[in-house]
Amino acid sequence: MTEIAEGGLKTLFDGGRYYEGPRWHDGKLWFVDCMTRKLLSLTLARDCIEHASFADDIPCGLGVLPDGRMPASACSRSQAGGCRFMPTCRMSRPGRLTT
């Protein structure tokens, strides 16, 4: 992930493979890494936190509902490229997700 800084682009985080669905929520940037099948967040201090992994599917999007639930969409291999709605997660406290 990069930001445009004076004089060019500046790398904020490196090490993932393919990011999708970035959302700013609760002081963090939340996103999924489709290729590593993980739900991640990035703090302002640039600490990357892994919150969940999707062993049976490929996450391809992320949202935040008004009540704090975080729905993740995923492309199901078993559905020949179709998409399905993954179970939602809720912020039970900062940095902790429950399903």
ABEGO torsion letter per residue (X at the ends): XBBBBBGEBBBABBGBABBBGBBBBGGBBBBBBAAAGBBBBBBAAGBBBBABBBAABBBABBBBBAAGBBBBBBBBAAAGGBBBBBBBBBBABBGBBBX
